[in-house]
Structure formats: C-alpha cells, structure tokens
Amino acid sequence: MANKPKHMHQVQEVFRRKVQGESNRSISRNTGFSRTTINDYLKIIQDNGLTPSEALSLSETDLHGLINQTRKVSPSVSNDRKLALEGQLPVIRKELRRTGVTRLLLWQEYIKDNPDGYSYTQFCYHLSLDKSKQQASMHFEHIAGENMMVDFAGSILHYVDIETGEQVACQVLVCILPYSGYTYVQAMHSQKQEDFIAGLNNALFFFGGVPRNIKMDNLKSGVKKANRYDPDFTDLMYSFSAHFGINCTTSRVAKPKDKAHVEGAVLTAYRRIYAPLRNTTCYSLSELNQAILEQLNKHHQQRFQNKPYTRLELFAEEKQLLSPLPAQAFEKYCTTTAKVQRNYHVQLGQDKHFYSVPNQLIGKTLKIIYDQNTVEIYDSLTRVAFHQRVSRSHGYTTLKEHMPSNHEAILQQRGWDADYFRTQSEKIGPHTYAFVNLLLVSRDFIEQSYNACLGVLSLAKKYPVERLERACERAMLSPTISYRQLEKILIKGLDKAPLAPQQIKIPLHENIRGKQEYK
C-alpha cells in the first residue's frame, strides 16, 4: 500500500548498503524498496546536510523524526480528504447495515461528491480501520460462583435407533462456569421447554452447586418475550429459578459477546467432543451422553495452554463458593388429554407417539401426565397405564396385558420359533419332544409346521400327559407323521393298546418273481 510506514531498521539498511557502495538498483532489489523511495530517503538526508554514514549514527527515534517530518506528500490535501471521510463514517456505517448496500456502492456515491477523494482501495482501508475501532473488546474478570452461561450448539449429534435403524438427531446443550471454564454438555431430543429445563437441572447437579445467576440467549424455551432491560421468562423458567434460588438474565439480542465464554465452549465442544466421537456409533440417547461425558472428563483434565493448572483444579476452588443444591431435583409434570383409539392406544401429541391402555377403555378420554422420562395415563383418579417416554414420532409402545385375548394370541404367534416348540414339548416328555422335532423337520419351510406343533401342545390340555406320551411313541413308528394322525390315535384310544413289533408280510402270488430272475 502506498505511503505504508517503514520500520527504521529498514531505512537504516538502505543507508548501510549505500555506504558500502551499492547502486540504487541493487539496494531496491535486495530491500524491496522502490528506487523512488530510496531516492527520497537520500534526498532527505542530503537536504538536512547529512551523509549516509552520518544518518546511520542517528538513533532510530531521531531518524524517524527526520524522515517523517520532512517526507510528507501534500499534507493539506491528505488531511482534508481524511477529515472529510471521517465525518461521513457514521452515515456509512449505518448505510452498510441496510439490505443490498455494498462498500463499492457507497464509494461510488462518495467519489461522486468528492472527486479528489480516496481511491476505492484506500476507502475500504479506512472503513476497516474504523470497523476495528468499533469492535473493540473489553476484558471482564469473572467472579467464582457468580455465573453459569448456557447455549445450544449450532451443530447436532446423532444416535442410531436400534429398533428402526434410523439416525435420531439430537440438540446439544452447553453450560459453562466462566471463572473456571468447567463445562457441562448434554445431548437431548429437542430444545423444547421440558428438555431445556431438564438439561439445566442436570447441569446444576453435575456442578454440585448453584451459581448466583444463569445467563442465556433469548431462547423460546426459556424466554417468553425478549427485552434488553426486563425480559419476560416462561412460567416454567420462573418455577425453576425459584426452586434453585437462582437469578435468570439474558444477553442482548444479536450480541454474542455478552456470553462469549459459552460461545467459546461450543467451539471447544466441537473440537474436544464432536471430533473424537465422529466415528463412534451410539444406539441410545443415554449411550451418547455417556460417550460425551467421557470426552468431557478428558477435556477438564487437560491443562490450559501456557498455564500450570487444569479446569478441574480451578473448579475445585469455585465449587466451594457455589450455593448448596436443594434436597430434590426440579420436576415439572405436563398434562394433556387424549381419546383412546380403536387400537387401544392414546397419542401424546408432544411427541406424536402412541401408548397402549387397557382395551376396555376404547373410546374414553383419558388424562396423560408426563415428564421428560415417563408417561402416566389416568382414568379419572385411577392410573391405568405407565410407560417410559419414547420420542420416536409415529411409533407405538404396547404392553401385552393391554391387548384383547385374540390380539395377544396373534402377538404370541408372531413370536413363535422352533426353539419355542422344542422347549414346550420337552416339558411334556421325551416322546412328545421327539415327535415335535420330527414335525419341525418334516416341512421344507419350517414355519409351515408351527400350527401342527401348536396342535400337539394343545393335546396336552385335553389328554393326560401319559396318554400323549404313548400316542407320540406309537405315531413315530409310522413312516410318515402328522398332527392329524396323532389326534386319531388318542381319539380311538390306540395309545392304550400294547405296542407290537411291526411285521411286514408279503403274500405269495403269481406276480412275485424269485431271486433267479435277477441273475
């Protein structure tokens, strides 16, 4: 850039090379200065009655004064242009915030009104200098135990639903104590109120104490109406702060520096948690949070850069200044109602997930009380169902005892396999077990034999076990076996007859040829 200030040791190098007899062209090639600039420096010392060797004997301060006092280009013009632009900077800053306005457009308007003004490059340079002045950062000393800053990370994590195989996206809550840098990170299904409050609750119990203040962004899950001076928090947030005896504040809208520590903690989470877990597959939310906690513990035990202590060691001091936790965690139950559908399930609209109730309640409207982990369903004052909460949208959670008997039989049938029938038949006796085994291998497609095996097991309810055992023993003497054959033996009482060795006699007749025919 033109007129860019030079360090005095660079100027001294020009004079040193001149004393050594180098030409201006050679000095320009070795120092990077233009020959015009070199001529200017030599003319300045010559006009002041000095030689290059005498200029070298001056201190850097004296040489700087000599060069800069003498070498000025059109000072009045330069100052006038600068003052004119500085006067317009407040308007330019305001215009740049308007949609579609660019620096090029503003320069074109500027140069039209100021033909002798700065070039576009110089114009952008002065705008950058002004911007850096406007963005000056102030250093704050944080008091131990004073604040906890919270925010959600912009990027999400995933776990794999073991039942469906789909990837479930999770929001990530980050909480930090600015004094020590001690951090809590938790993955959760959403940024909704109950998840957000549960995450704050877990964070305070993770820290083992309560700071005096929580500073958050203007999240809809915590703030009903944003206001710079008096924000309106949600009722649930007010209940939470009253339970823990903690004050809640918000940062200014679009002012991330108000909570710079948690913004930095989010970046740290990307590097210390997201990156190490990028190739790790978790199969539940709890498994994902356990993996996060392991990486978090490693992070806390790493020393600060250029400091002899860790976050964990610094937190040990801060923890003593935190207020004690209440005896119980904060619990907030939400309530809603739902009508029992013909499939004896009610829908929790919050998650769009269905939960079963006793089938006798089809058509009734029931009350649902739920929190982050559980779902309770009431008919008037009687609890009729209790489920662990599942966030899978359009999924079903069904208890066997809620089904009609015919549905339960269908469900049981869907769970049949060969091992089931072998186990049940073995409980009856060895002959029944052997007969069922023969049935299972009698069909090319093994599932086709399940109904026949079920029929054998049902015979144990109609006849004494001893008779069924003898009937199976007799039936296995036949070349082919089937359930119908076994049933006929029991109906006709053939199982009561003594077993006789089978003798196959072929009667003699004229169509039978002797062994002589096969020579």
VOGU-3710 file (C-alpha; in Angstrom, 3 decimals, decimal comma):
1> mankpkhmhq> 0,000/0,000/0,000  1,240/3,494/-0,838  2,747/5,535/1,997  2,829/2,473/4,260  5,087/3,291/7,243  8,527/1,691/7,167  10,484/0,452/10,163  13,595/2,486/10,873  15,841/-0,570/10,757  14,701/-0,975/7,118
11> vqevfrrkvq> 15,616/2,633/6,364  18,961/2,143/8,094  19,581/-0,879/5,858  19,209/1,398/2,810  21,851/3,795/4,163  24,141/0,911/5,193  24,124/-0,541/1,689  24,681/2,930/0,202  27,771/3,383/2,416  29,012/0,005/1,113
21> gesnrsisrn> 28,833/1,392/-2,432  25,763/-0,428/-3,757  23,763/1,170/-6,543  20,169/2,253/-6,020  19,019/-0,549/-8,338  20,865/-3,157/-6,254  19,507/-1,720/-2,989  15,982/-1,807/-4,417  16,399/-5,462/-5,432  17,735/-6,520/-2,008
31> tgfsrttind> 15,445/-4,478/0,261  12,208/-4,415/-1,703  12,045/-0,589/-1,680  11,330/1,170/-4,925  14,130/3,312/-6,373  11,863/6,354/-5,989  11,592/5,714/-2,249  15,357/5,197/-1,953  15,965/8,496/-3,807  13,542/10,219/-1,406
41> ylkiiqdngl> 15,458/8,967/1,632  18,810/10,007/0,214  17,450/13,448/-0,744  16,023/13,978/2,765  19,380/13,427/4,495  21,156/15,453/1,809  18,744/18,400/2,322  19,479/18,171/6,036  23,249/18,290/5,392  23,911/14,646/6,293
51> tpsealslse> 25,725/11,827/4,562  24,500/8,178/4,634  27,180/7,274/7,203  26,131/10,219/9,415  22,478/9,186/9,104  23,473/5,713/10,374  24,869/7,255/13,547  21,452/8,730/14,454  19,184/6,850/16,862  16,024/5,233/15,462
61> tdlhglinqt> 13,921/7,905/17,203  15,892/10,800/15,674  15,961/9,148/12,263  12,202/8,554/12,437  11,596/12,221/13,249  13,875/13,366/10,458  12,309/11,141/7,809  8,652/11,683/8,733  8,962/15,415/9,397  10,461/16,043/6,017
71> rkvspsvsnd> 8,832/13,333/3,847  5,169/14,297/3,600  3,121/14,310/0,434  0,551/17,100/0,106  -0,215/17,199/3,858  -3,087/19,646/3,490  -4,725/17,593/0,770  -4,214/14,339/2,714  -5,658/15,795/5,930  -8,619/17,341/4,127
81> rklalegqlp> -9,526/14,005/2,498  -9,182/12,152/5,792  -11,263/14,650/7,731  -13,948/14,632/5,049  -14,198/10,830/5,120  -14,170/10,635/8,929  -17,121/12,995/9,016  -19,092/10,640/6,799  -18,167/7,392/8,604  -21,210/7,309/10,982
91> virkelrrtg> -23,546/7,591/7,982  -21,562/4,973/6,040  -21,725/2,512/8,979  -25,496/2,934/9,154  -25,915/2,546/5,384  -23,863/-0,669/5,318  -26,427/-2,333/7,592  -29,169/-1,809/5,013  -30,119/-4,634/2,659  -28,106/-4,795/-0,549
101> vtrlllwqey> -25,784/-1,880/0,269  -22,125/-2,608/-0,503  -18,883/-0,756/0,050  -18,480/-0,353/-3,714  -21,861/1,390/-3,997  -21,016/3,718/-1,101  -17,613/4,524/-2,590  -19,225/5,393/-5,920  -21,562/7,808/-4,142  -18,619/9,150/-2,087
111> ikdnpdgysy> -16,317/9,765/-5,054  -19,147/11,452/-6,968  -19,449/14,050/-4,193  -15,657/14,130/-3,554  -13,792/13,891/-6,898  -10,432/14,335/-5,128  -11,291/11,719/-2,512  -9,690/8,379/-1,760  -9,460/5,586/-4,274  -11,647/2,517/-3,662
121> tqfcyhlsld> -8,753/0,624/-2,070  -7,939/3,463/0,342  -11,656/3,942/1,028  -12,010/0,255/2,094  -8,813/0,521/4,147  -10,166/3,441/6,190  -13,502/1,649/6,631  -11,655/-1,385/8,006  -9,718/0,794/10,453  -12,966/2,369/11,627
131> kskqqasmhf> -14,627/-1,060/11,997  -11,781/-2,373/14,135  -12,199/0,636/16,449  -15,942/-0,009/16,734  -15,344/-3,683/17,572  -13,005/-3,138/20,467  -13,391/-5,895/23,086  -13,465/-5,322/26,812  -11,890/-7,804/29,201  -14,076/-8,907/32,132
141> ehiagenmmv> -12,876/-10,556/35,303  -15,409/-13,233/36,274  -16,135/-13,891/39,927  -16,080/-17,501/41,123  -19,570/-18,901/41,641  -21,209/-15,854/40,077  -22,449/-17,026/36,668  -23,412/-20,030/34,592  -23,750/-19,349/30,860  -25,864/-21,644/28,679
151> dfagsilhyv> -26,494/-22,049/24,962  -27,307/-24,699/22,373  -24,634/-25,763/19,895  -25,357/-24,959/16,273  -24,408/-28,461/15,070  -26,233/-31,605/16,173  -25,195/-35,122/17,180  -26,885/-38,424/16,267  -27,535/-41,862/17,653  -28,978/-44,901/15,863
161> dietgeqvac> -32,397/-46,204/16,936  -31,741/-49,910/17,467  -35,357/-50,798/16,613  -35,724/-48,901/13,349  -32,091/-48,361/12,312  -32,738/-44,674/11,655  -30,451/-41,868/12,786  -32,011/-39,732/15,504  -30,852/-36,099/15,575  -30,088/-34,586/18,986
171> qvlvcilpys> -29,697/-30,994/20,105  -26,683/-30,303/22,327  -26,887/-28,075/25,409  -23,647/-26,464/26,612  -23,308/-24,898/30,092  -20,123/-23,318/31,476  -18,905/-21,640/34,650  -16,851/-18,731/33,178  -14,488/-18,403/36,122  -13,098/-21,944/35,960
181> gytyvqamhs> -14,146/-22,936/32,442  -15,749/-26,081/33,881  -18,317/-27,265/31,329  -21,382/-29,480/31,112  -22,546/-30,865/27,749  -25,707/-32,919/27,188  -27,451/-34,255/24,084  -31,251/-34,099/24,136  -34,085/-34,756/21,742  -35,138/-31,132/21,297
191> qkqedfiagl> -34,860/-27,540/22,532  -38,381/-27,680/23,936  -39,126/-26,417/27,430  -39,090/-29,714/29,288  -35,830/-30,845/27,639  -34,187/-27,463/28,236  -35,221/-27,301/31,912  -34,179/-30,916/32,470  -30,775/-30,103/30,939  -30,298/-27,102/33,267
201> nnalfffggv> -31,334/-29,268/36,198  -28,744/-31,912/35,234  -26,074/-29,234/34,774  -26,516/-27,866/38,308  -26,346/-31,352/39,793  -23,264/-32,058/37,647  -21,576/-28,945/39,076  -22,690/-29,965/42,560  -23,872/-26,464/43,458  -25,850/-23,433/42,346
211> prnikmdnlk> -24,268/-20,202/40,996  -25,991/-16,893/41,659  -27,028/-16,268/38,068  -27,840/-18,008/34,788  -27,181/-16,086/31,588  -28,792/-17,441/28,440  -29,659/-16,474/24,923  -33,224/-15,364/24,173  -34,351/-18,967/23,675  -38,057/-19,579/23,198
221> sgvkkanryd> -37,780/-22,496/25,603  -36,817/-20,097/28,407  -37,871/-16,594/27,370  -41,462/-15,659/26,577  -40,657/-12,130/25,389  -37,187/-10,683/24,862  -36,358/-7,284/26,330  -32,978/-5,679/26,859  -33,844/-4,421/30,335  -36,644/-6,664/31,619
231> pdftdlmysf> -37,109/-9,952/29,691  -40,245/-11,998/30,355  -39,353/-15,625/31,131  -41,676/-18,605/30,766  -43,656/-19,819/33,777  -41,600/-22,995/33,822  -38,387/-20,955/33,917  -39,691/-18,880/36,824  -40,580/-22,091/38,694  -37,109/-23,479/38,015
241> sahfginctt> -35,328/-20,334/39,273  -37,498/-20,276/42,413  -36,750/-23,945/43,127  -32,971/-23,441/42,963  -32,889/-19,854/44,244  -31,071/-18,664/41,145  -31,425/-15,443/39,136  -32,018/-15,564/35,363  -30,722/-13,000/32,844  -30,433/-12,862/29,081
251> srvakpkdka> -27,843/-11,496/26,703  -28,742/-8,658/24,361  -30,315/-9,667/21,069  -27,653/-10,337/18,404  -24,836/-9,651/20,907  -22,983/-12,972/21,251  -20,097/-11,278/23,080  -22,407/-10,882/26,077  -21,932/-14,625/26,610  -18,569/-15,049/24,942
261> hvegavltay> -17,464/-17,848/27,281  -20,267/-20,206/26,292  -19,733/-19,336/22,618  -16,136/-20,428/23,102  -17,300/-23,521/24,991  -19,408/-24,537/21,986  -16,332/-24,283/19,763  -14,362/-26,317/22,299  -17,120/-28,947/22,319  -16,786/-29,282/18,547
271> rriyaplrnt> -13,062/-29,946/18,901  -12,943/-31,978/22,118  -16,241/-33,923/21,855  -17,700/-33,873/18,346  -14,398/-34,619/16,603  -13,344/-37,591/18,810  -16,861/-39,098/18,505  -17,210/-38,606/14,751  -16,646/-42,327/14,016  -18,441/-43,643/17,124
281> tcyslselnq> -21,932/-45,141/16,768  -24,254/-44,947/19,784  -27,567/-46,810/19,990  -29,451/-44,733/22,552  -29,531/-41,233/23,955  -28,099/-42,394/27,279  -25,232/-44,152/25,488  -24,499/-40,969/23,517  -24,461/-38,863/26,695  -22,152/-41,362/28,376
291> aileqlnkhh> -19,720/-41,035/25,451  -19,957/-37,226/25,728  -19,219/-37,389/29,457  -16,082/-39,465/28,876  -14,696/-36,899/26,426  -15,739/-34,071/28,761  -13,754/-35,567/31,637  -10,667/-35,755/29,414  -11,167/-32,102/28,465  -11,399/-30,993/32,111
301> qqrfqnkpyt> -8,149/-32,782/32,971  -6,146/-31,093/30,207  -4,089/-28,111/31,296  -4,869/-24,657/29,984  -2,479/-23,501/27,279  0,511/-21,778/28,873  -0,959/-22,264/32,368  0,106/-24,754/35,048  -3,415/-25,862/36,096  -6,481/-27,597/34,681
311> rlelfaeekq> -10,166/-26,651/34,623  -10,827/-29,388/37,153  -8,298/-27,901/39,584  -9,732/-24,407/39,141  -13,280/-25,722/39,559  -12,328/-27,288/42,890  -11,824/-23,731/44,198  -15,008/-22,387/42,589  -17,214/-25,222/43,835  -16,728/-24,078/47,425
321> llsplpaqaf> -18,414/-20,766/46,539  -21,492/-22,316/44,898  -24,725/-22,366/46,885  -25,870/-25,814/48,075  -28,296/-27,807/45,936  -31,894/-28,287/47,096  -32,821/-31,661/48,563  -34,640/-32,740/45,380  -34,211/-32,140/41,680  -36,690/-29,868/39,936
331> ekyctttakv> -39,563/-31,880/38,499  -42,258/-30,415/36,331  -45,045/-32,595/35,018  -47,049/-31,634/31,959  -50,649/-32,716/31,475  -52,880/-33,278/28,468  -55,867/-35,398/27,461  -56,391/-37,886/24,652  -59,133/-40,172/23,417  -58,445/-43,914/23,339
341> qrnyhvqlgq> -58,424/-45,047/19,721  -59,832/-48,329/18,417  -56,349/-49,808/18,584  -56,444/-49,145/22,401  -53,673/-46,515/22,191  -53,594/-42,819/23,080  -51,384/-40,293/21,330  -49,038/-37,973/23,209  -49,229/-35,037/20,838  -45,965/-33,532/22,074
351> dkhfysvpnq> -44,002/-36,403/20,510  -46,687/-37,856/18,189  -46,049/-41,210/19,850  -48,740/-43,751/20,818  -49,012/-45,559/24,175  -51,273/-48,515/24,982  -54,002/-48,614/27,634  -56,328/-51,478/28,655  -58,534/-52,332/25,664  -61,685/-51,983/27,786
361> ligktlkiiy> -61,152/-48,181/27,728  -61,580/-47,780/23,957  -63,495/-44,582/23,225  -62,881/-42,915/26,593  -60,970/-39,654/27,071  -58,074/-40,125/29,494  -55,707/-37,756/31,255  -51,972/-38,013/30,453  -49,335/-36,758/32,898  -45,782/-36,818/31,558
371> dqntveiyds> -42,287/-35,516/32,156  -39,035/-35,989/30,290  -38,761/-39,688/31,153  -42,184/-41,148/31,992  -45,799/-41,150/30,788  -48,677/-41,879/33,183  -52,256/-42,318/31,944  -55,256/-41,862/34,247  -58,937/-42,727/34,010  -60,387/-40,226/36,468
381> ltrvafhqrv> -58,186/-40,725/39,565  -57,081/-44,257/38,684  -53,767/-44,806/36,938  -54,401/-47,300/34,134  -51,023/-47,288/32,364  -47,404/-46,342/32,973  -44,756/-46,152/30,220  -41,213/-44,955/29,764  -41,378/-41,962/27,457  -40,275/-42,554/23,859
391> srshgyttlk> -39,640/-39,657/21,471  -39,902/-41,671/18,236  -42,502/-39,933/16,091  -45,467/-42,091/14,942  -44,128/-45,059/16,921  -46,100/-47,378/19,226  -45,343/-48,557/22,755  -47,592/-51,512/23,636  -47,909/-53,617/26,785  -49,077/-57,217/26,375
401> ehmpsnheai> -51,550/-57,010/29,250  -53,458/-54,223/27,481  -54,339/-56,424/24,492  -57,561/-58,365/23,882  -57,040/-62,123/24,145  -57,224/-62,676/20,380  -54,638/-59,939/19,747  -52,394/-61,459/22,383  -52,605/-64,811/20,614  -51,635/-63,172/17,329
411> lqqrgwdady> -48,734/-61,440/19,013  -47,634/-64,738/20,543  -47,865/-66,418/17,152  -45,662/-63,750/15,612  -43,061/-64,632/18,216  -43,051/-68,398/17,541  -39,879/-70,174/16,513  -38,567/-73,759/16,532  -36,827/-73,347/19,881  -40,106/-72,286/21,486
421> frtqsekigp> -41,862/-75,520/20,458  -38,903/-77,690/21,427  -38,801/-76,096/24,874  -42,543/-76,500/25,460  -42,661/-80,120/24,224  -39,663/-81,087/26,339  -41,635/-80,053/29,416  -44,294/-82,665/28,485  -41,996/-85,632/27,927  -39,267/-87,189/25,778
431> htyafvnlll> -41,622/-88,845/23,245  -43,558/-85,626/22,715  -40,253/-83,771/22,301  -39,078/-86,317/19,712  -42,408/-86,161/17,850  -42,305/-82,340/17,699  -38,733/-82,483/16,406  -39,871/-84,782/13,587  -42,721/-82,390/12,790  -40,357/-79,414/12,596
441> vsrdfieqsy> -38,112/-81,096/10,033  -40,993/-82,611/8,061  -41,557/-79,432/6,009  -39,139/-77,652/3,714  -40,331/-74,301/5,131  -40,152/-74,773/8,899  -42,774/-72,116/9,697  -45,371/-74,346/7,952  -45,049/-76,868/10,793  -45,741/-74,347/13,592
451> naclgvlsla> -49,527/-74,835/13,541  -49,097/-78,629/13,746  -46,704/-78,198/16,698  -49,199/-75,874/18,364  -51,837/-78,616/17,918  -49,586/-81,158/19,650  -49,147/-78,818/22,629  -52,916/-78,264/22,791  -53,470/-82,053/23,096  -51,612/-81,935/26,425
461> kkypverler> -54,511/-79,820/27,754  -57,152/-82,338/26,594  -55,483/-85,634/27,489  -53,279/-86,867/30,342  -49,570/-86,499/29,733  -49,086/-90,292/29,940  -51,529/-90,885/27,088  -49,951/-88,195/24,931  -46,510/-89,678/25,508  -47,702/-93,199/24,474
471> aceramlspt> -49,534/-91,783/21,470  -46,403/-89,949/20,288  -44,357/-93,105/20,758  -46,859/-95,093/18,622  -47,144/-92,361/15,989  -43,381/-92,270/15,438  -43,467/-95,926/14,294  -45,327/-94,820/11,177  -43,319/-93,938/8,035  -44,996/-90,525/7,953
481> isyrqlekil> -46,153/-88,430/10,892  -48,690/-85,646/11,281  -50,796/-83,927/13,903  -53,984/-85,482/12,489  -52,539/-88,980/12,842  -51,597/-88,296/16,487  -55,080/-86,926/17,225  -56,762/-90,069/15,745  -54,632/-92,329/17,937  -55,865/-90,500/21,029
491> ikgldkapla> -59,499/-90,301/19,898  -59,667/-94,026/19,095  -57,708/-94,970/22,224  -54,983/-96,758/20,237  -52,435/-95,384/22,675  -53,861/-97,791/25,286  -53,087/-100,887/23,173  -49,699/-102,538/23,727  -47,052/-101,849/21,163  -46,159/-104,866/18,965
501> pqqikiplhe> -43,190/-105,064/16,633  -44,212/-104,332/13,092  -44,084/-107,362/10,781  -44,460/-106,821/7,100  -45,591/-109,986/5,280  -45,934/-110,128/1,514  -48,451/-112,741/0,432  -47,351/-115,250/-2,239  -48,947/-114,878/-5,660  -48,054/-115,417/-9,286
511> nirgkqeyk> -46,818/-111,899/-9,939  -43,911/-112,181/-7,500  -40,689/-113,203/-9,138  -37,931/-115,025/-7,355  -34,273/-114,221/-6,966  -33,439/-116,276/-10,009  -34,907/-113,527/-12,152  -32,173/-111,094/-11,108  -29,088/-113,048/-12,147
//
